[in-house]
Amino acid sequence: MITLVDYGVGNLGSIQNMLKKLGAESAVASDIATIERATKLILPGVGAFDAGMGQLNASGLRPALDEAVLSRKLPVAGICLGMQLMTDGSEEGQFPGLGWVPARTTRFAPAAGETMKIPHMGWSVVSGLKPSRALDFLEGESRFYFVHSYHVHCRDREDALLAAQYGSVVFDAAFERENILGFQFHPEKSHRFGMALLKAFLERY
C-alpha cells in the first residue's frame, strides 16, 4: 500500500487523485500503525521549513518514518517541502531536518543586478543528471510545475537526479539516494510529466 504521510501541512487530495488515475490504491497515515503497514511512502508538504518540521516532530511519526526509510529501506518520495525536510536543514529555519540525504536547503540568490521574482512559480524544464529507474517513463523534454522560494543543493553530487534553472540559478530539482526520492516540483500538478514520474515510482521501486 502506498501511504501518504499526514502531518498537517500537505495537500493530500490532489496526490491521491493522481495516484487513482494511475490505478494505485493509497492510504493516508497520521498514526504509527499505518506507517508500519506501508509498502511505499510519500512525504508531501507546503509552507515554511520550521512549521513543517515542527509539525512532523509533534506528530510522533518521526521514529516510525526513520525506521521505515533508514532501516527497512522502504521507497519514499518527498514532494516540495517534503523534499526539503529530508535534508540536513534550511536557511529558512532553525530546526534540523530529517537528515536522510546530505543536502542543504537555501534561498534563491540572484546574481548582481538580476531581478528575480520570488517565489519561483510556474513551469520549468528539467534535465536528467544520471540514469535512474525514476525516469523510465519520461520522454523528450520534460516540464514540471514549481512553487518555491528555497531550493536544495546535494552535497554528494551522485544524489542529484534532475536539474532546473530559474534566472541565473541552477538547482537540484530532484534527488535520489538509494530508496529515497525528492521532488522540488509538484508532480501531482504537472500533468503527463508528473503522471509518468509517479508511475515510475509505483512500478520501479
Beta strands, then each sheet from edge to edge (+ up, - down):
strand 1: 2-5
strand 2: 26-29
strand 3: 40-43
strand 4: 76-79
strand 5: 103-107
strand 6: 120-128
strand 7: 142-148
strand 8: 150-154
strand 9: 160-166
strand 10: 169-177
strand 11: 180-183
sheet 1: 2+ 1+ 3+ 4+ 11+ 10- 9+ 6- 7+
sheet 2: 5+ 8-
end
